[in-house]
Amino acid sequence: MQLDYIDGLLHVSLTICYRAHSLTIDNLVIDTGAAHSLIF
């Protein structure tokens, strides 16, 4: 897993596999729970 720090937010790609199908979500923002985190 590769974490990217873009514009002050952590981004990652997530792949979900279910019954021989897969879905990849790119640039998923990881919420750290910090009070100053905003997602637009």
N, C-alpha and C positions, 0 to 999 in steps of 0.2 A: 504494500500500500504506500502510495506517495502522497504526502501532504504538501500543498502549495499555499503560500501566504500571499494573498492578493488583496490589495486595498485594506489591509488590517484585519482580514478574515481568513480563516482556515478553509481550504477547499480540498475535496477529495472526489475520486470517481468510485461509484458503488455499482457492483454487479450482483444482481439477484437471479438465482437459477431455481426453476421449479418445473418438474416434469419435462425435462429435455428442452425447455425454453429458457432463454436468458434475456435480461433487460439491463442495460448499462445506463446509469445516470451520471453524466459528467458535471463537474463544477458544483457538487453538492456542498453546501455550507455546513460546517460543523459548529453547532451552538455550544459554547463553552460554559454557558450559564452566567457569564459576566453581565453585570447590569448595564454596561455601556455598549453592548452588542446590538446593532440594528441591522435588519435585513430588509432591503427594499425590493 
